[in-house]
Amino acid sequence: MSIHEECGVFGAISKQDTDIAGIVYYGLYTLQHRGQESCGIVVNDDGVFTSHKDLGLVGEVFGNGVLSSLPKGKIAVGHVRYGTTGGNNRNNCQPIEVNHQKGRMAIAHNGNLSNAAELRNSLEINGAIFHTTSDTETIAYIVTKERLTCGSIEEAVSRAMNSLEGAYSLILMSPQKLILARDPYGFRPLCFGKTEDDIYVAASESAALTAVGAEFIRDVEPGEIIVFDGKSVISKTEHCRTKPKKLCAFEYIYFARPDSVIDGLPVHSARFRAGEILAKKHPVGADIVIGVPDSGVDAALGYSKASGIPYSVGLIKNKYIGRTFISPGQSARIDQVKIKLSVIKENIKGKKVILVDDSIVRGTTSGRIVKLLKDAGAKEIHMRISSPPFLHPCYYGTDIDSEENLIACNHSAEEIAEIIGADTLGYLPAESLKDMLKNNFYCSACFDGNYPTAIPSDTRKDRFEQKLSQKRGIKND
């Protein structure tokens, strides 16, 4: 089973022509951790859309003069992808572009619709022809359909939201406007700010705003639609407070950069607090505390402070290797762990080590890291995990769509410790998430099974791919 994270979106709008693609490029570069499968930018030059999308990292896709070849413009939208529905092919690269009777539209989406298969089936029965296997195209179809019978793109988005269920943080671009929309639960983050040059920018994380010199203004509220037309900023709130707020807890645990602030809570602070909680819930005598870079380091610092056990650097990460959590296959994952992390032996040898990481999914990567440390001479390894155990699928953008390969579904903490070679293992208790996040407004369904929406009838990750394969096998009469 392959487990992925979701995507990153970025958009910008200026009052005058500028190197808008360059701004989006650096925003996407900052969001690269959210998706390493593909990326794309669409530039709006007085209603003429020019795009470039391809498989690969931002620096690769827009290297060799590609970025400089994009025209100047007033509006642009970009996307980095690691798809949770649909395969890894160029057709699924975003932003998705649409030509319709009333103009053009480009859309970038972070999240996953829980009713995507149902909506797509209904559209196909009524004659829609799909070119991708991503549920983002379903959103584009519904918005376009509504746009043909209403007076503005923002009204079309509002109408479309009546049909969409699940997670979606959207950035849409029309010939004249940049539109932001966040689902009523607020599963995925979305925020916006403004540069000194009066360019409004929007992004999945606040760190991307900072990277392009923009001052953070605020998060988009769950259910809110924000309209930028180059002259004003309009907020539409008819979908706000129609559902309970359920921001994905794993945004704080793993997905987001530690220098981001999501819905008013600094990611670093949440992870640090998780480490403090772990020290209280799972104390153990040891010589040093180390963290697995990058997302385990903040929690390790919190564990060290609360326990009084010194923090030390034990693992060094090769910054040019992608995150193993989103590797495409098991053999690739093992190979990447071998070259991704190296041990500082003088800090480890002969020591009793508390090893802090953000999660255990299958146990393969954790076992390899424990072995690296023991091979370096660690006397004991006590593993502490800054999240609860994964026990259930996620339908909102974290690609956990099966329980069969989740190690915690089949083994106790003691058994997992033995499997991965650790002396002890302790997870963050699920009931402690509210202390970590300082609120109760989060989704923890992958840990406790309490889903905010109905469980989809078709939960296969590749449901659209299989459907296309079946269609290709049918011969015409």
C-alpha positions as CSV (number, residue, x, y, z in Angstrom):
1,M,0.0,0.0,0.0
2,S,1.2,3.5,-0.9
3,I,0.5,6.3,1.5
4,H,0.7,9.8,0.3
5,E,0.0,13.3,1.7
6,E,-2.2,15.7,-0.1
7,C,-1.4,18.8,-2.2
8,G,-0.4,22.5,-2.0
9,V,-2.1,25.4,-3.7
10,F,-0.9,29.0,-4.3
11,G,-2.4,32.0,-6.1
12,A,-1.6,35.6,-6.7
13,I,-3.3,38.7,-8.1
14,S,-1.8,42.1,-8.9
15,K,-3.3,45.4,-10.0
16,Q,-0.8,45.6,-12.9
17,D,1.2,43.3,-15.1
18,T,4.1,41.7,-13.3
19,D,6.2,38.6,-13.1
20,I,3.3,36.8,-11.4
21,A,4.6,33.4,-12.4
22,G,7.8,34.0,-10.5
23,I,5.8,34.8,-7.4
24,V,3.8,31.6,-7.7
25,Y,6.9,29.6,-8.4
26,Y,8.6,30.6,-5.1
27,G,5.3,30.0,-3.3
28,L,5.1,26.5,-4.7
29,Y,8.8,25.9,-4.0
30,T,8.0,26.6,-0.3
31,L,5.0,24.2,-0.5
32,Q,7.0,21.4,-2.2
33,H,6.8,19.3,1.0
34,R,3.1,18.9,0.4
35,G,3.5,17.2,-3.0
36,Q,6.4,15.9,-5.0
37,E,4.6,14.1,-7.8
38,S,3.8,17.0,-10.2
39,C,3.3,20.7,-10.3
40,G,1.9,23.5,-12.5
41,I,1.3,27.2,-13.0
42,V,-1.3,28.9,-15.1
43,V,-0.8,32.7,-15.8
44,N,-3.6,35.0,-16.8
45,D,-2.5,37.8,-19.2
46,D,-5.6,39.9,-19.8
47,G,-7.8,36.9,-20.1
48,V,-5.3,34.8,-22.1
49,F,-4.3,31.7,-20.1
50,T,-0.8,30.3,-20.5
51,S,0.2,27.2,-18.5
52,H,3.0,24.8,-17.9
53,K,2.4,21.5,-16.0
54,D,4.4,18.3,-15.7
55,L,5.6,15.5,-13.5
56,G,8.4,16.3,-11.2
57,L,9.6,18.8,-8.6
58,V,9.0,22.5,-8.9
59,G,12.7,23.3,-9.7
60,E,12.8,20.6,-12.3
61,V,9.5,21.3,-14.1
62,F,10.2,25.1,-14.3
63,G,14.0,24.9,-15.0
64,N,15.8,25.3,-18.3
65,G,14.2,28.6,-19.0
66,V,10.6,27.4,-18.7
67,L,9.7,29.9,-15.9
68,S,11.1,32.9,-17.8
69,S,9.1,31.8,-20.9
70,L,5.8,32.4,-19.1
71,P,4.2,35.8,-19.8
72,K,3.7,38.6,-17.3
73,G,0.2,38.9,-16.1
74,K,-2.1,40.1,-13.3
75,I,-3.3,36.7,-12.0
76,A,-1.8,33.3,-11.6
77,V,-2.5,30.0,-9.8
78,G,-0.2,27.1,-9.0
79,H,-0.3,23.6,-7.6
80,V,2.0,20.9,-6.2
81,R,0.5,17.4,-6.2
82,Y,0.7,14.1,-4.6
83,G,-2.6,12.6,-5.7
84,T,-4.9,10.7,-3.3
85,T,-7.2,9.8,-6.1
86,G,-6.1,9.2,-9.7
87,G,-2.8,8.0,-11.0
88,N,0.6,9.6,-11.5
89,N,0.3,10.9,-15.1
90,R,0.5,14.2,-16.8
91,N,-3.3,14.4,-17.3
92,N,-3.7,14.7,-13.6
93,C,-1.4,17.6,-13.2
94,Q,-3.0,20.7,-11.8
95,P,-4.2,23.4,-12.1
96,I,-7.0,22.1,-14.2
97,E,-8.1,24.5,-17.0
98,V,-11.7,24.8,-18.4
99,N,-13.0,26.6,-21.4
100,H,-16.8,27.2,-21.3
101,Q,-19.4,29.4,-22.8
102,K,-18.8,32.3,-20.4
103,G,-15.0,32.3,-20.5
104,R,-12.2,30.4,-18.9
105,M,-11.3,29.0,-15.5
106,A,-8.3,27.4,-13.8
107,I,-8.7,25.5,-10.6
108,A,-6.2,24.1,-8.0
109,H,-7.5,21.8,-5.2
110,N,-6.1,20.5,-2.0
111,G,-8.0,17.8,-0.3
112,N,-10.3,14.9,-1.2
113,L,-14.1,14.8,-1.9
114,S,-15.8,12.0,0.1
115,N,-18.6,11.9,-2.5
116,A,-16.4,12.2,-5.6
117,A,-17.4,8.9,-7.1
118,E,-21.1,9.6,-6.7
119,L,-20.8,13.1,-8.2
120,R,-18.7,11.8,-11.1
121,N,-21.1,9.0,-11.9
122,S,-24.0,11.5,-12.0
123,L,-22.1,13.8,-14.3
124,E,-21.1,11.0,-16.7
125,I,-24.7,9.7,-16.9
126,N,-25.6,13.2,-18.0
127,G,-23.0,13.3,-20.8
128,A,-19.8,14.6,-19.1
129,I,-16.5,13.4,-20.5
130,F,-13.6,13.3,-18.1
131,H,-10.0,13.7,-19.2
132,T,-8.4,13.0,-15.8
133,T,-8.8,10.5,-12.9
134,S,-8.6,13.3,-10.3
135,D,-11.7,14.4,-8.3
136,T,-10.6,18.0,-8.9
137,E,-12.0,17.7,-12.4
138,T,-15.4,16.8,-10.8
139,I,-15.2,20.1,-8.9
140,A,-14.4,21.9,-12.1
141,Y,-17.3,20.4,-13.9
142,I,-19.8,21.3,-11.2
143,V,-18.5,24.9,-10.9
144,T,-18.7,25.3,-14.7
145,K,-22.2,23.9,-14.8
146,E,-23.3,26.4,-12.2
147,R,-21.5,29.2,-13.9
148,L,-23.5,28.8,-17.1
149,T,-26.7,29.7,-15.3
150,C,-25.6,32.4,-12.8
151,G,-24.1,35.9,-12.9
152,S,-20.6,35.4,-11.4
153,I,-17.9,32.9,-10.8
154,E,-18.2,33.4,-7.0
155,E,-21.9,32.6,-7.2
156,A,-21.1,29.5,-9.2
157,V,-18.6,28.4,-6.5
158,S,-21.2,29.0,-3.8
159,R,-23.8,26.9,-5.6
160,A,-21.2,24.1,-6.3
161,M,-20.4,23.9,-2.6
162,N,-24.0,22.7,-2.0
163,S,-23.0,19.5,-3.8
164,L,-19.5,19.0,-2.6
165,E,-18.7,16.8,0.5
166,G,-15.4,16.3,2.2
167,A,-12.2,18.3,2.0
168,Y,-11.5,21.0,-0.4
169,S,-9.4,24.2,-0.2
170,L,-9.7,25.8,-3.7
171,I,-8.0,28.5,-5.6
172,L,-9.8,29.4,-8.8
173,M,-8.9,31.9,-11.5
174,S,-11.3,33.4,-14.0
175,P,-10.3,36.1,-16.6
176,Q,-10.9,38.8,-14.0
177,K,-10.8,37.3,-10.5
178,L,-9.0,35.1,-8.1
179,I,-11.4,33.1,-5.9
180,L,-10.6,31.2,-2.6
181,A,-12.9,28.6,-1.1
182,R,-12.6,26.4,1.9
183,D,-15.0,23.6,2.7
184,P,-17.4,24.1,5.7
185,Y,-15.5,21.7,7.9
186,G,-12.1,23.4,7.2
187,F,-10.3,20.1,6.8
188,R,-7.4,21.6,4.9
189,P,-5.7,25.0,5.5
190,L,-5.9,28.0,3.3
191,C,-4.7,31.6,4.1
192,F,-3.9,34.8,2.3
193,G,-1.7,37.9,2.7
194,K,-0.4,40.9,0.8
195,T,3.0,42.1,-0.4
196,E,4.4,45.6,-0.2
197,D,3.6,45.9,-3.9
198,D,-0.1,45.4,-3.1
199,I,-0.1,41.9,-4.6
200,Y,-2.5,39.6,-2.8
201,V,-1.3,36.0,-2.4
202,A,-3.0,32.9,-1.1
203,A,-1.5,29.6,-0.1
204,S,-2.0,26.4,1.8
205,E,0.4,27.5,4.5
206,S,1.5,30.8,5.9
207,A,5.2,29.9,5.4
208,A,4.6,30.3,1.6
209,L,3.3,33.8,2.1
210,T,6.4,34.7,4.0
211,A,8.6,33.2,1.3
212,V,7.3,35.7,-1.3
213,G,7.5,38.7,1.0
214,A,3.8,38.9,1.8
215,E,2.4,39.8,5.2
216,F,-0.1,37.3,6.5
217,I,-3.6,38.8,6.8
218,R,-5.7,35.8,7.9
219,D,-6.9,32.3,7.4
220,V,-9.8,31.6,5.1
221,E,-12.7,30.6,7.4
222,P,-14.3,27.2,7.0
223,G,-17.0,27.6,4.4
224,E,-15.8,31.0,3.3
225,I,-15.4,32.3,-0.2
226,I,-13.1,35.2,-0.8
227,V,-13.1,37.2,-4.1
228,F,-10.2,39.3,-5.3
229,D,-10.9,41.3,-8.4
230,G,-7.8,43.6,-8.3
231,K,-9.8,46.4,-6.8
232,S,-11.5,45.0,-3.7
233,V,-11.6,41.9,-1.4
234,I,-15.1,40.5,-0.8
235,S,-15.9,37.8,1.7
236,K,-18.9,35.5,1.2
237,T,-20.0,33.6,4.3
238,E,-23.2,31.8,3.4
239,H,-21.6,28.4,4.0
240,C,-19.7,29.4,7.2
241,R,-20.8,27.8,10.4
242,T,-23.0,25.3,8.6
243,K,-20.7,22.4,9.8
244,P,-18.5,21.9,12.9
245,K,-14.9,22.9,12.3
246,K,-12.7,19.8,11.7
247,L,-9.2,20.8,10.7
248,C,-7.1,17.7,10.0
249,A,-5.0,17.0,13.1
250,F,-2.2,15.5,11.0
251,E,-1.6,18.9,9.4
252,Y,0.1,19.8,12.8
253,I,1.6,16.4,13.3
254,Y,3.3,15.9,10.0
255,F,2.1,17.7,6.8
256,A,2.8,21.4,7.5
257,R,6.1,23.1,7.8
258,P,7.0,24.0,11.5
259,D,7.3,27.7,10.6
260,S,3.7,27.8,9.4
261,V,0.8,29.0,11.5
262,I,-2.6,27.3,10.8
263,D,-5.8,28.7,12.1
264,G,-3.9,30.8,14.7
265,L,-1.9,27.9,16.1
266,P,1.9,27.7,15.3
267,V,2.8,24.3,14.0
268,H,6.1,24.2,16.0
269,S,4.2,24.9,19.2
270,A,1.8,22.1,18.6
271,R,4.6,19.6,18.0
272,F,6.6,20.8,20.9
273,R,3.5,20.4,23.1
274,A,3.1,16.8,21.8
275,G,6.6,16.0,23.0
276,E,5.9,17.4,26.4
277,I,2.8,15.3,26.6
278,L,4.7,12.2,25.6
279,A,7.3,12.8,28.3
280,K,4.5,12.8,30.9
281,K,2.5,9.9,29.5
282,H,5.5,7.6,28.6
283,P,8.5,8.5,30.8
284,V,11.6,6.4,30.6
285,G,15.2,6.7,31.9
286,A,17.6,7.6,29.1
287,D,20.8,9.5,28.4
288,I,19.6,11.6,25.4
289,V,16.5,12.5,23.3
290,I,16.8,12.7,19.6
291,G,14.2,13.5,16.9
292,V,13.7,12.0,13.4
293,P,14.1,14.9,11.0
294,D,12.2,16.9,10.1
295,S,8.8,16.6,11.8
296,G,10.0,14.6,14.8
297,V,12.5,17.2,15.9
298,D,10.1,19.7,17.5
299,A,8.4,17.0,19.5
300,A,11.8,15.7,20.6
301,L,12.7,19.2,21.9
302,G,9.4,19.2,23.9
303,Y,10.1,15.8,25.3
304,S,13.6,16.9,26.4
305,K,12.3,20.0,28.1
306,A,9.5,18.2,30.0
307,S,11.7,15.2,31.0
308,G,15.0,17.0,31.7
309,I,16.8,14.6,29.5
310,P,19.3,16.4,27.2
311,Y,18.4,16.8,23.6
312,S,21.1,15.8,21.1
313,V,21.4,15.6,17.3
314,G,21.5,11.9,16.5
315,L,20.3,11.8,12.9
316,I,21.2,13.9,9.9
317,K,18.9,14.1,6.9
318,N,20.0,14.3,3.3
319,K,17.9,17.3,2.2
320,Y,17.8,16.1,-1.4
321,I,15.8,13.0,-0.7
322,G,12.0,13.1,-0.6
323,R,9.9,12.1,2.3
324,T,9.6,8.3,2.7
325,F,6.0,8.6,3.9
326,I,5.1,9.4,0.2
327,S,7.5,7.1,-1.6
328,P,5.8,5.2,-4.5
329,G,6.7,1.7,-3.4
330,Q,8.0,-0.5,-0.6
331,S,11.4,-1.2,-2.2
332,A,11.9,2.4,-3.0
333,R,11.0,3.3,0.6
334,I,13.7,1.0,2.0
335,D,16.3,2.3,-0.5
336,Q,15.5,5.9,0.4
337,V,15.8,5.3,4.1
338,K,19.3,3.9,3.6
339,I,20.5,7.1,2.0
340,K,18.1,9.6,3.6
341,L,19.4,9.4,7.2
342,S,22.8,9.1,8.7
343,V,23.8,8.7,12.3
344,I,26.2,10.9,14.4
345,K,27.8,7.9,16.1
346,E,29.7,9.8,18.8
347,N,26.4,11.1,20.1
348,I,24.8,7.7,20.0
349,K,27.3,5.0,20.9
350,G,26.7,3.5,24.3
351,K,23.7,5.7,25.0
352,K,20.2,5.0,26.1
353,V,18.3,6.9,23.4
354,I,14.7,8.2,23.3
355,L,13.8,8.4,19.6
356,V,10.9,10.7,18.7
357,D,9.1,10.5,15.4
358,D,5.8,11.8,14.1
359,S,4.1,8.5,13.2
360,I,4.3,4.8,12.5
361,V,2.3,3.6,9.4
362,R,3.6,0.2,8.4
363,G,6.6,0.0,10.7
364,T,9.2,-0.6,7.9
365,T,10.8,2.9,8.1
366,S,10.8,2.9,11.9
367,G,12.5,-0.5,12.0
368,R,15.2,0.7,9.6
369,I,15.8,3.8,11.7
370,V,16.1,1.8,14.9
371,K,18.5,-0.6,13.2
372,L,20.6,2.4,12.1
373,L,20.9,3.6,15.6
374,K,21.7,0.2,17.1
375,D,24.3,-0.5,14.4
376,A,25.9,2.8,15.5
377,G,26.2,1.5,19.1
378,A,23.0,2.7,20.8
379,K,22.5,0.7,24.1
380,E,18.7,1.1,24.2
381,I,16.1,2.7,21.9
382,H,12.9,3.9,23.4
383,M,10.6,5.1,20.6
384,R,8.0,7.8,21.2
385,I,5.5,8.8,18.6
386,S,3.9,12.3,18.5
387,S,0.6,11.0,17.1
388,P,-1.9,8.4,18.1
389,P,-1.7,5.0,16.2
390,F,-3.3,4.9,12.7
391,L,-6.3,2.7,12.9
392,H,-8.7,3.9,10.2
393,P,-8.7,5.1,6.6
394,C,-8.8,8.8,5.7
395,Y,-11.2,10.1,3.1
396,Y,-10.2,13.7,3.2
397,G,-6.8,13.9,1.6
398,T,-4.4,11.7,3.6
399,D,-3.9,8.7,1.5
400,I,-4.7,6.0,4.1
401,D,-7.4,4.0,2.3
402,S,-6.9,0.5,3.8
403,E,-6.4,-0.9,7.3
404,E,-4.7,-4.1,6.2
405,N,-1.2,-2.6,6.1
406,L,-1.5,-0.3,9.1
407,I,0.6,-2.0,11.7
408,A,-1.3,-0.7,14.7
409,C,-4.5,-2.4,13.4
410,N,-2.9,-5.8,14.0
411,H,-0.4,-5.3,16.8
412,S,-0.2,-3.8,20.3
413,A,2.4,-1.2,21.1
414,E,4.5,-3.9,22.8
415,E,4.3,-6.1,19.7
416,I,5.2,-3.2,17.4
417,A,8.2,-2.4,19.6
418,E,9.4,-5.9,19.2
419,I,8.8,-5.9,15.4
420,I,10.7,-2.7,14.8
421,G,13.5,-3.6,17.3
422,A,12.8,-0.9,19.9
423,D,13.1,-1.5,23.6
424,T,9.8,0.3,24.3
425,L,7.2,2.2,22.3
426,G,4.8,4.9,23.4
427,Y,2.2,6.8,21.3
428,L,0.5,10.1,21.9
429,P,-2.9,9.2,23.4
430,A,-5.8,10.1,21.1
431,E,-7.5,12.0,24.0
432,S,-4.3,14.2,24.3
433,L,-4.8,15.7,20.9
434,K,-7.0,18.4,22.5
435,D,-4.2,19.4,24.8
436,M,-1.7,19.4,21.9
437,L,-3.9,21.6,19.7
438,K,-5.5,23.6,22.6
439,N,-9.0,23.0,21.1
440,N,-11.5,20.4,20.1
441,F,-12.0,21.6,16.5
442,Y,-10.0,18.9,14.7
443,C,-10.6,15.8,12.7
444,S,-9.0,12.7,14.2
445,A,-10.9,10.1,12.2
446,C,-7.8,8.2,11.1
447,F,-7.0,7.7,14.8
448,D,-10.5,7.1,16.3
449,G,-12.9,6.4,13.5
450,N,-15.1,9.4,14.3
451,Y,-15.8,10.6,10.7
452,P,-17.4,14.1,10.3
453,T,-19.1,13.0,7.0
454,A,-20.7,9.9,5.7
455,I,-18.2,7.1,4.7
456,P,-18.0,6.9,0.9
457,S,-19.7,4.0,-0.8
458,D,-16.6,3.5,-3.0
459,T,-13.4,3.8,-1.0
460,R,-10.9,2.6,-3.6
461,K,-8.0,5.0,-4.2
462,D,-7.9,4.0,-7.8
463,R,-11.6,3.8,-8.4
464,F,-11.4,6.2,-11.4
465,E,-8.4,4.4,-12.9
466,Q,-10.2,1.1,-12.7
467,K,-13.3,2.6,-14.2
468,L,-11.4,3.9,-17.2
469,S,-9.7,0.5,-17.6
470,Q,-13.1,-1.2,-17.7
471,K,-14.3,1.3,-20.3
472,R,-11.4,0.7,-22.5
473,G,-12.1,-3.0,-22.5
474,I,-15.6,-2.5,-23.9
475,K,-15.9,-2.8,-27.7
476,N,-18.2,-0.6,-29.7
477,D,-21.1,-2.2,-31.5
